[in-house]
Amino acid sequence: MVQAGRVENYPVLRARVETHITETQLAGMVAADEIVKGRLLCYSFEQMEIACETAKR
């Protein structure tokens, strides 16, 4: 965990970074299928586009 090693002088922050890394890795396992991941990416992109267009108005 390279990221956690960068904050070794801050034990509370280090613990939170380690927790975040573990949570992120577990979340990645939920959608292991590349098709599902691709669909989620497309959906997220479309929502961001909609939000940007709405903000312009």
PDB file of N, CA, C and O in Angstrom:
ATOM      1  N   MET A   1       0.835  -1.184   0.000  1.00  0.00           N
ATOM      2  CA  MET A   1       0.000   0.000   0.000  1.00  0.00           C
ATOM      3  C   MET A   1       0.877   1.244   0.000  1.00  0.00           C
ATOM      4  O   MET A   1       1.181   1.815   1.047  1.00  0.00           O
ATOM      5  N   VAL A   2       1.267   1.639  -1.179  1.00  0.00           N
ATOM      6  CA  VAL A   2       2.171   2.771  -1.334  1.00  0.00           C
ATOM      7  C   VAL A   2       1.572   4.038  -0.759  1.00  0.00           C
ATOM      8  O   VAL A   2       2.262   4.794  -0.075  1.00  0.00           O
ATOM      9  N   GLN A   3       0.300   4.282  -1.025  1.00  0.00           N
ATOM     10  CA  GLN A   3      -0.338   5.497  -0.542  1.00  0.00           C
ATOM     11  C   GLN A   3      -0.266   5.587   0.969  1.00  0.00           C
ATOM     12  O   GLN A   3       0.015   6.656   1.511  1.00  0.00           O
ATOM     13  N   ALA A   4      -0.515   4.484   1.659  1.00  0.00           N
ATOM     14  CA  ALA A   4      -0.490   4.490   3.122  1.00  0.00           C
ATOM     15  C   ALA A   4       0.917   4.747   3.642  1.00  0.00           C
ATOM     16  O   ALA A   4       1.081   5.351   4.702  1.00  0.00           O
ATOM     17  N   GLY A   5       1.932   4.301   2.914  1.00  0.00           N
ATOM     18  CA  GLY A   5       3.310   4.514   3.334  1.00  0.00           C
ATOM     19  C   GLY A   5       3.721   5.971   3.325  1.00  0.00           C
ATOM     20  O   GLY A   5       4.642   6.360   4.043  1.00  0.00           O
ATOM     21  N   ARG A   6       3.061   6.769   2.532  1.00  0.00           N
ATOM     22  CA  ARG A   6       3.401   8.197   2.431  1.00  0.00           C
ATOM     23  C   ARG A   6       2.939   8.993   3.647  1.00  0.00           C
ATOM     24  O   ARG A   6       3.380  10.126   3.842  1.00  0.00           O
ATOM     25  N   VAL A   7       2.076   8.431   4.451  1.00  0.00           N
ATOM     26  CA  VAL A   7       1.548   9.147   5.610  1.00  0.00           C
ATOM     27  C   VAL A   7       1.903   8.425   6.908  1.00  0.00           C
ATOM     28  O   VAL A   7       1.120   8.418   7.858  1.00  0.00           O
ATOM     29  N   GLU A   8       3.076   7.825   6.938  1.00  0.00           N
ATOM     30  CA  GLU A   8       3.459   7.025   8.103  1.00  0.00           C
ATOM     31  C   GLU A   8       3.569   7.833   9.393  1.00  0.00           C
ATOM     32  O   GLU A   8       3.454   7.271  10.482  1.00  0.00           O
ATOM     33  N   ASN A   9       3.789   9.135   9.287  1.00  0.00           N
ATOM     34  CA  ASN A   9       3.878   9.976  10.485  1.00  0.00           C
ATOM     35  C   ASN A   9       2.508  10.403  11.012  1.00  0.00           C
ATOM     36  O   ASN A   9       2.416  11.083  12.034  1.00  0.00           O
ATOM     37  N   TYR A  10       1.451  10.005  10.317  1.00  0.00           N
ATOM     38  CA  TYR A  10       0.093  10.355  10.697  1.00  0.00           C
ATOM     39  C   TYR A  10      -0.726   9.071  10.844  1.00  0.00           C
ATOM     40  O   TYR A  10      -1.405   8.660   9.903  1.00  0.00           O
ATOM     41  N   PRO A  11      -0.665   8.434  12.021  1.00  0.00           N
ATOM     42  CA  PRO A  11      -1.290   7.116  12.179  1.00  0.00           C
ATOM     43  C   PRO A  11      -2.796   7.091  11.932  1.00  0.00           C
ATOM     44  O   PRO A  11      -3.307   6.110  11.391  1.00  0.00           O
ATOM     45  N   VAL A  12      -3.504   8.125  12.307  1.00  0.00           N
ATOM     46  CA  VAL A  12      -4.958   8.147  12.094  1.00  0.00           C
ATOM     47  C   VAL A  12      -5.252   8.240  10.600  1.00  0.00           C
ATOM     48  O   VAL A  12      -6.109   7.520  10.089  1.00  0.00           O
ATOM     49  N   LEU A  13      -4.552   9.116   9.908  1.00  0.00           N
ATOM     50  CA  LEU A  13      -4.734   9.266   8.472  1.00  0.00           C
ATOM     51  C   LEU A  13      -4.316   7.988   7.744  1.00  0.00           C
ATOM     52  O   LEU A  13      -4.978   7.563   6.797  1.00  0.00           O
ATOM     53  N   ARG A  14      -3.215   7.379   8.191  1.00  0.00           N
ATOM     54  CA  ARG A  14      -2.757   6.126   7.581  1.00  0.00           C
ATOM     55  C   ARG A  14      -3.826   5.038   7.701  1.00  0.00           C
ATOM     56  O   ARG A  14      -4.088   4.314   6.741  1.00  0.00           O
ATOM     57  N   ALA A  15      -4.438   4.925   8.874  1.00  0.00           N
ATOM     58  CA  ALA A  15      -5.482   3.918   9.083  1.00  0.00           C
ATOM     59  C   ALA A  15      -6.655   4.175   8.147  1.00  0.00           C
ATOM     60  O   ALA A  15      -7.229   3.235   7.599  1.00  0.00           O
ATOM     61  N   ARG A  16      -7.012   5.439   7.963  1.00  0.00           N
ATOM     62  CA  ARG A  16      -8.137   5.770   7.083  1.00  0.00           C
ATOM     63  C   ARG A  16      -7.807   5.465   5.627  1.00  0.00           C
ATOM     64  O   ARG A  16      -8.663   4.986   4.884  1.00  0.00           O
ATOM     65  N   VAL A  17      -6.572   5.739   5.217  1.00  0.00           N
ATOM     66  CA  VAL A  17      -6.152   5.434   3.850  1.00  0.00           C
ATOM     67  C   VAL A  17      -6.196   3.928   3.616  1.00  0.00           C
ATOM     68  O   VAL A  17      -6.665   3.474   2.573  1.00  0.00           O
ATOM     69  N   GLU A  18      -5.709   3.154   4.582  1.00  0.00           N
ATOM     70  CA  GLU A  18      -5.739   1.694   4.455  1.00  0.00           C
ATOM     71  C   GLU A  18      -7.171   1.179   4.370  1.00  0.00           C
ATOM     72  O   GLU A  18      -7.466   0.275   3.588  1.00  0.00           O
ATOM     73  N   THR A  19      -8.057   1.754   5.173  1.00  0.00           N
ATOM     74  CA  THR A  19      -9.469   1.365   5.129  1.00  0.00           C
ATOM     75  C   THR A  19     -10.057   1.696   3.763  1.00  0.00           C
ATOM     76  O   THR A  19     -10.782   0.890   3.179  1.00  0.00           O
ATOM     77  N   HIS A  20      -9.743   2.878   3.260  1.00  0.00           N
ATOM     78  CA  HIS A  20     -10.256   3.296   1.953  1.00  0.00           C
ATOM     79  C   HIS A  20      -9.780   2.340   0.847  1.00  0.00           C
ATOM     80  O   HIS A  20     -10.560   1.954  -0.023  1.00  0.00           O
ATOM     81  N   ILE A  21      -8.520   1.970   0.889  1.00  0.00           N
ATOM     82  CA  ILE A  21      -7.976   1.060  -0.124  1.00  0.00           C
ATOM     83  C   ILE A  21      -8.700  -0.280  -0.076  1.00  0.00           C
ATOM     84  O   ILE A  21      -9.050  -0.839  -1.115  1.00  0.00           O
ATOM     85  N   THR A  22      -8.922  -0.791   1.125  1.00  0.00           N
ATOM     86  CA  THR A  22      -9.630  -2.059   1.277  1.00  0.00           C
ATOM     87  C   THR A  22     -11.059  -1.945   0.763  1.00  0.00           C
ATOM     88  O   THR A  22     -11.528  -2.825   0.042  1.00  0.00           O
ATOM     89  N   GLU A  23     -11.751  -0.874   1.123  1.00  0.00           N
ATOM     90  CA  GLU A  23     -13.128  -0.671   0.667  1.00  0.00           C
ATOM     91  C   GLU A  23     -13.195  -0.560  -0.851  1.00  0.00           C
ATOM     92  O   GLU A  23     -14.101  -1.105  -1.481  1.00  0.00           O
ATOM     93  N   THR A  24     -12.244   0.140  -1.426  1.00  0.00           N
ATOM     94  CA  THR A  24     -12.216   0.324  -2.868  1.00  0.00           C
ATOM     95  C   THR A  24     -11.994  -0.999  -3.577  1.00  0.00           C
ATOM     96  O   THR A  24     -12.640  -1.277  -4.587  1.00  0.00           O
ATOM     97  N   GLN A  25     -11.095  -1.813  -3.064  1.00  0.00           N
ATOM     98  CA  GLN A  25     -10.831  -3.114  -3.666  1.00  0.00           C
ATOM     99  C   GLN A  25     -12.070  -4.000  -3.573  1.00  0.00           C
ATOM    100  O   GLN A  25     -12.382  -4.719  -4.523  1.00  0.00           O
ATOM    101  N   LEU A  26     -12.772  -3.962  -2.462  1.00  0.00           N
ATOM    102  CA  LEU A  26     -13.986  -4.773  -2.316  1.00  0.00           C
ATOM    103  C   LEU A  26     -15.067  -4.294  -3.261  1.00  0.00           C
ATOM    104  O   LEU A  26     -15.806  -5.101  -3.826  1.00  0.00           O
ATOM    105  N   ALA A  27     -15.167  -2.981  -3.438  1.00  0.00           N
ATOM    106  CA  ALA A  27     -16.181  -2.440  -4.341  1.00  0.00           C
ATOM    107  C   ALA A  27     -15.908  -2.863  -5.781  1.00  0.00           C
ATOM    108  O   ALA A  27     -16.842  -3.073  -6.555  1.00  0.00           O
ATOM    109  N   GLY A  28     -14.648  -2.986  -6.135  1.00  0.00           N
ATOM    110  CA  GLY A  28     -14.284  -3.427  -7.476  1.00  0.00           C
ATOM    111  C   GLY A  28     -14.701  -4.854  -7.750  1.00  0.00           C
ATOM    112  O   GLY A  28     -14.955  -5.215  -8.899  1.00  0.00           O
ATOM    113  N   MET A  29     -14.777  -5.678  -6.706  1.00  0.00           N
ATOM    114  CA  MET A  29     -15.154  -7.070  -6.890  1.00  0.00           C
ATOM    115  C   MET A  29     -16.637  -7.239  -7.180  1.00  0.00           C
ATOM    116  O   MET A  29     -17.043  -8.244  -7.764  1.00  0.00           O
ATOM    117  N   VAL A  30     -17.439  -6.282  -6.785  1.00  0.00           N
ATOM    118  CA  VAL A  30     -18.878  -6.379  -6.982  1.00  0.00           C
ATOM    119  C   VAL A  30     -19.200  -6.426  -8.467  1.00  0.00           C
ATOM    120  O   VAL A  30     -20.070  -7.187  -8.892  1.00  0.00           O
ATOM    121  N   ALA A  31     -18.501  -5.615  -9.261  1.00  0.00           N
ATOM    122  CA  ALA A  31     -18.742  -5.571 -10.701  1.00  0.00           C
ATOM    123  C   ALA A  31     -17.504  -6.070 -11.437  1.00  0.00           C
ATOM    124  O   ALA A  31     -16.838  -5.304 -12.133  1.00  0.00           O
ATOM    125  N   ALA A  32     -17.202  -7.343 -11.284  1.00  0.00           N
ATOM    126  CA  ALA A  32     -16.010  -7.910 -11.910  1.00  0.00           C
ATOM    127  C   ALA A  32     -16.184  -8.060 -13.419  1.00  0.00           C
ATOM    128  O   ALA A  32     -15.197  -8.114 -14.152  1.00  0.00           O
ATOM    129  N   ASP A  33     -17.418  -8.127 -13.885  1.00  0.00           N
ATOM    130  CA  ASP A  33     -17.696  -8.307 -15.300  1.00  0.00           C
ATOM    131  C   ASP A  33     -17.391  -7.016 -16.066  1.00  0.00           C
ATOM    132  O   ASP A  33     -17.889  -5.949 -15.706  1.00  0.00           O
ATOM    133  N   GLU A  34     -16.588  -7.109 -17.104  1.00  0.00           N
ATOM    134  CA  GLU A  34     -16.200  -5.931 -17.888  1.00  0.00           C
ATOM    135  C   GLU A  34     -17.395  -5.252 -18.550  1.00  0.00           C
ATOM    136  O   GLU A  34     -17.399  -4.031 -18.703  1.00  0.00           O
ATOM    137  N   ILE A  35     -18.393  -6.012 -18.939  1.00  0.00           N
ATOM    138  CA  ILE A  35     -19.579  -5.421 -19.561  1.00  0.00           C
ATOM    139  C   ILE A  35     -20.318  -4.554 -18.551  1.00  0.00           C
ATOM    140  O   ILE A  35     -20.769  -3.458 -18.885  1.00  0.00           O
ATOM    141  N   VAL A  36     -20.442  -5.035 -17.327  1.00  0.00           N
ATOM    142  CA  VAL A  36     -21.114  -4.260 -16.283  1.00  0.00           C
ATOM    143  C   VAL A  36     -20.324  -2.989 -15.996  1.00  0.00           C
ATOM    144  O   VAL A  36     -20.901  -1.907 -15.886  1.00  0.00           O
ATOM    145  N   LYS A  37     -19.005  -3.118 -15.875  1.00  0.00           N
ATOM    146  CA  LYS A  37     -18.178  -1.944 -15.617  1.00  0.00           C
ATOM    147  C   LYS A  37     -18.299  -0.928 -16.753  1.00  0.00           C
ATOM    148  O   LYS A  37     -18.392   0.276 -16.512  1.00  0.00           O
ATOM    149  N   GLY A  38     -18.297  -1.419 -17.982  1.00  0.00           N
ATOM    150  CA  GLY A  38     -18.429  -0.523 -19.128  1.00  0.00           C
ATOM    151  C   GLY A  38     -19.760   0.204 -19.130  1.00  0.00           C
ATOM    152  O   GLY A  38     -19.827   1.397 -19.425  1.00  0.00           O
ATOM    153  N   ARG A  39     -20.812  -0.518 -18.800  1.00  0.00           N
ATOM    154  CA  ARG A  39     -22.148   0.091 -18.746  1.00  0.00           C
ATOM    155  C   ARG A  39     -22.221   1.148 -17.655  1.00  0.00           C
ATOM    156  O   ARG A  39     -22.797   2.218 -17.855  1.00  0.00           O
ATOM    157  N   LEU A  40     -21.636   0.848 -16.499  1.00  0.00           N
ATOM    158  CA  LEU A  40     -21.626   1.823 -15.406  1.00  0.00           C
ATOM    159  C   LEU A  40     -20.844   3.077 -15.799  1.00  0.00           C
ATOM    160  O   LEU A  40     -21.231   4.194 -15.455  1.00  0.00           O
ATOM    161  N   LEU A  41     -19.745   2.880 -16.519  1.00  0.00           N
ATOM    162  CA  LEU A  41     -18.952   4.011 -16.979  1.00  0.00           C
ATOM    163  C   LEU A  41     -19.762   4.874 -17.953  1.00  0.00           C
ATOM    164  O   LEU A  41     -19.764   6.101 -17.851  1.00  0.00           O
ATOM    165  N   CYS A  42     -20.443   4.227 -18.890  1.00  0.00           N
ATOM    166  CA  CYS A  42     -21.272   4.965 -19.854  1.00  0.00           C
ATOM    167  C   CYS A  42     -22.383   5.738 -19.150  1.00  0.00           C
ATOM    168  O   CYS A  42     -22.636   6.902 -19.457  1.00  0.00           O
ATOM    169  N   TYR A  43     -23.033   5.080 -18.214  1.00  0.00           N
ATOM    170  CA  TYR A  43     -24.119   5.732 -17.472  1.00  0.00           C
ATOM    171  C   TYR A  43     -23.588   6.953 -16.720  1.00  0.00           C
ATOM    172  O   TYR A  43     -24.202   8.019 -16.745  1.00  0.00           O
ATOM    173  N   SER A  44     -22.453   6.794 -16.058  1.00  0.00           N
ATOM    174  CA  SER A  44     -21.862   7.900 -15.301  1.00  0.00           C
ATOM    175  C   SER A  44     -21.511   9.060 -16.226  1.00  0.00           C
ATOM    176  O   SER A  44     -21.755  10.221 -15.898  1.00  0.00           O
ATOM    177  N   PHE A  45     -20.939   8.739 -17.381  1.00  0.00           N
ATOM    178  CA  PHE A  45     -20.572   9.777 -18.342  1.00  0.00           C
ATOM    179  C   PHE A  45     -21.807  10.527 -18.826  1.00  0.00           C
ATOM    180  O   PHE A  45     -21.800  11.755 -18.906  1.00  0.00           O
ATOM    181  N   GLU A  46     -22.854   9.798 -19.142  1.00  0.00           N
ATOM    182  CA  GLU A  46     -24.084  10.434 -19.615  1.00  0.00           C
ATOM    183  C   GLU A  46     -24.668  11.349 -18.544  1.00  0.00           C
ATOM    184  O   GLU A  46     -25.130  12.448 -18.851  1.00  0.00           O
ATOM    185  N   GLN A  47     -24.649  10.908 -17.306  1.00  0.00           N
ATOM    186  CA  GLN A  47     -25.176  11.734 -16.215  1.00  0.00           C
ATOM    187  C   GLN A  47     -24.349  13.003 -16.045  1.00  0.00           C
ATOM    188  O   GLN A  47     -24.897  14.072 -15.777  1.00  0.00           O
ATOM    189  N   MET A  48     -23.040  12.887 -16.198  1.00  0.00           N
ATOM    190  CA  MET A  48     -22.168  14.064 -16.095  1.00  0.00           C
ATOM    191  C   MET A  48     -22.457  15.030 -17.237  1.00  0.00           C
ATOM    192  O   MET A  48     -22.487  16.243 -17.034  1.00  0.00           O
ATOM    193  N   GLU A  49     -22.671  14.493 -18.438  1.00  0.00           N
ATOM    194  CA  GLU A  49     -23.024  15.338 -19.578  1.00  0.00           C
ATOM    195  C   GLU A  49     -24.321  16.086 -19.330  1.00  0.00           C
ATOM    196  O   GLU A  49     -24.407  17.285 -19.594  1.00  0.00           O
ATOM    197  N   ILE A  50     -25.321  15.394 -18.828  1.00  0.00           N
ATOM    198  CA  ILE A  50     -26.616  16.009 -18.515  1.00  0.00           C
ATOM    199  C   ILE A  50     -26.445  17.114 -17.476  1.00  0.00           C
ATOM    200  O   ILE A  50     -27.015  18.196 -17.609  1.00  0.00           O
ATOM    201  N   ALA A  51     -25.656  16.831 -16.442  1.00  0.00           N
ATOM    202  CA  ALA A  51     -25.434  17.826 -15.394  1.00  0.00           C
ATOM    203  C   ALA A  51     -24.737  19.060 -15.948  1.00  0.00           C
ATOM    204  O   ALA A  51     -25.086  20.184 -15.589  1.00  0.00           O
ATOM    205  N   CYS A  52     -23.746  18.855 -16.827  1.00  0.00           N
ATOM    206  CA  CYS A  52     -23.036  19.995 -17.407  1.00  0.00           C
ATOM    207  C   CYS A  52     -23.946  20.839 -18.296  1.00  0.00           C
ATOM    208  O   CYS A  52     -23.921  22.068 -18.232  1.00  0.00           O
ATOM    209  N   GLU A  53     -24.741  20.179 -19.116  1.00  0.00           N
ATOM    210  CA  GLU A  53     -25.663  20.901 -19.981  1.00  0.00           C
ATOM    211  C   GLU A  53     -26.717  21.662 -19.162  1.00  0.00           C
ATOM    212  O   GLU A  53     -27.080  22.790 -19.497  1.00  0.00           O
ATOM    213  N   THR A  54     -27.195  21.037 -18.101  1.00  0.00           N
ATOM    214  CA  THR A  54     -28.184  21.694 -17.232  1.00  0.00           C
ATOM    215  C   THR A  54     -27.570  22.905 -16.543  1.00  0.00           C
ATOM    216  O   THR A  54     -28.229  23.934 -16.391  1.00  0.00           O
ATOM    217  N   ALA A  55     -26.308  22.788 -16.123  1.00  0.00           N
ATOM    218  CA  ALA A  55     -25.637  23.897 -15.441  1.00  0.00           C
ATOM    219  C   ALA A  55     -25.406  25.084 -16.370  1.00  0.00           C
ATOM    220  O   ALA A  55     -25.349  26.226 -15.914  1.00  0.00           O
ATOM    221  N   LYS A  56     -25.274  24.826 -17.656  1.00  0.00           N
ATOM    222  CA  LYS A  56     -25.040  25.904 -18.638  1.00  0.00           C
ATOM    223  C   LYS A  56     -26.261  26.815 -18.783  1.00  0.00           C
ATOM    224  O   LYS A  56     -26.134  27.995 -19.111  1.00  0.00           O
ATOM    225  N   ARG A  57     -27.436  26.255 -18.534  1.00  0.00           N
ATOM    226  CA  ARG A  57     -28.677  27.010 -18.775  1.00  0.00           C
ATOM    227  C   ARG A  57     -28.947  28.014 -17.718  1.00  0.00           C
ATOM    228  O   ARG A  57     -29.951  28.724 -17.783  1.00  0.00           O
TER     229      ARG A  57
END
